[in-house]
């Protein structure tokens, strides 16, 4: 193989590998089986984080660090009368997250994407 062809082939491999690493970032709020997964992809901590399942069951955590991850089991979300979310009895329809950044800006996320809260501007 001539040197120019070898160089072109090497550059092609480098470009393909670089492009595959540039994929879309993961969703910050997802449901994985029996748990809710929250990824703080920002550079600021999220404070006073509240999650609501089906707009009724609630979970709260004081902080998710910048770049951090929260795995919240669905069975830990509690409703107003002390009942816990039971996936065998109720269908998961929506998950909403509200919080604020360390600098005071509001954070809102919804699952499925496009449902629930309107993102803060």
C-alpha positions as CSV (number, residue, x, y, z in Angstrom):
1,X,0.0,0.0,0.0
2,X,1.5,3.4,-1.0
3,X,2.3,5.8,1.9
4,X,-0.5,8.3,0.8
5,X,-3.1,5.5,0.8
6,X,-1.9,4.3,4.2
7,X,-2.2,7.9,5.5
8,X,-5.7,8.3,4.0
9,X,-6.8,5.0,5.6
10,X,-5.4,6.0,9.0
11,X,-7.1,9.4,8.8
12,X,-10.4,7.7,7.9
13,X,-10.2,5.4,10.9
14,X,-9.3,8.4,13.2
15,X,-12.3,10.4,11.9
16,X,-14.7,7.5,12.3
17,X,-13.6,6.9,15.9
18,X,-13.8,10.6,16.7
19,X,-17.3,10.9,15.3
20,X,-18.5,7.8,17.2
21,X,-17.3,9.5,20.5
22,X,-19.3,12.6,19.6
23,X,-22.7,11.0,20.0
24,X,-25.6,12.7,21.7
25,X,-25.4,13.0,25.5
26,X,-27.5,10.7,27.6
27,X,-30.9,11.8,28.8
28,X,-30.7,13.4,32.2
29,X,-33.9,11.7,33.4
30,X,-34.7,8.1,32.5
31,X,-36.6,5.1,33.8
32,X,-34.5,1.9,34.0
33,X,-36.7,-1.1,35.0
34,X,-37.8,-0.4,38.6
35,X,-35.7,2.7,39.2
36,X,-35.5,6.3,38.1
37,X,-32.0,7.4,37.0
38,X,-31.1,11.1,37.2
39,X,-27.9,12.4,35.7
40,X,-26.7,15.9,36.6
41,X,-24.9,16.8,33.4
42,X,-24.4,20.4,34.4
43,X,-21.3,22.0,36.0
44,X,-23.3,23.1,39.1
45,X,-24.8,21.1,42.0
46,X,-28.6,20.7,42.1
47,X,-30.1,21.5,45.4
48,X,-33.5,20.6,47.0
49,X,-34.3,18.0,44.3
50,X,-37.9,16.7,44.2
51,X,-39.1,13.9,42.0
52,X,-42.8,13.2,41.4
53,X,-44.1,10.0,40.0
54,X,-47.5,10.3,38.3
55,X,-47.9,13.7,39.8
56,X,-48.8,12.1,43.2
57,X,-45.9,10.1,44.6
58,X,-43.0,12.1,45.9
59,X,-39.3,11.6,46.6
60,X,-36.8,14.2,47.8
61,X,-33.0,14.5,48.1
62,X,-31.0,17.4,49.3
63,X,-28.4,17.5,46.6
64,X,-27.1,15.9,43.4
65,X,-23.5,16.9,42.8
66,X,-22.4,18.3,39.4
67,X,-21.7,15.4,37.2
68,X,-23.4,13.1,39.7
69,X,-26.0,10.3,39.4
70,X,-29.0,9.4,41.4
71,X,-30.6,5.9,41.3
72,X,-34.1,6.1,42.9
73,X,-36.1,2.9,43.3
74,X,-39.7,3.5,42.3
75,X,-40.9,1.6,45.4
76,X,-39.5,4.4,47.6
77,X,-41.8,7.1,46.3
78,X,-44.6,7.9,48.8
79,X,-48.0,9.4,48.3
80,X,-50.0,11.7,50.5
81,X,-51.7,8.9,52.5
82,X,-48.5,7.0,53.2
83,X,-48.9,4.6,50.3
84,X,-45.8,3.7,48.3
85,X,-45.8,3.5,44.5
86,X,-46.5,-0.1,43.5
87,X,-45.7,-0.9,39.8
88,X,-47.8,-4.1,40.0
89,X,-50.9,-2.0,40.8
90,X,-50.3,1.2,39.0
91,X,-48.8,2.1,35.6
92,X,-45.9,4.6,35.5
93,X,-47.1,7.5,33.4
94,X,-44.9,10.5,34.2
95,X,-41.8,11.5,36.2
96,X,-41.1,15.2,37.0
97,X,-38.0,16.6,38.6
98,X,-37.7,20.1,40.1
99,X,-34.6,21.6,41.7
100,X,-32.4,24.6,41.7
101,X,-28.8,25.0,40.9
102,X,-26.2,26.2,43.4
103,X,-26.5,29.7,41.8
104,X,-30.3,29.7,42.2
105,X,-31.5,28.9,38.7
106,X,-34.5,26.5,38.4
107,X,-34.0,23.0,37.0
108,X,-37.0,21.1,35.6
109,X,-37.0,17.8,33.8
110,X,-39.8,15.5,32.7
111,X,-40.1,11.8,31.6
112,X,-41.2,10.9,29.0
113,X,-39.5,13.8,27.3
114,X,-42.0,16.5,26.3
115,X,-44.5,15.6,29.1
116,X,-45.2,17.3,32.3
117,X,-43.4,20.5,33.2
118,X,-42.3,23.2,30.8
119,X,-38.5,23.6,31.0
120,X,-37.3,26.8,32.6
121,X,-35.7,29.3,30.4
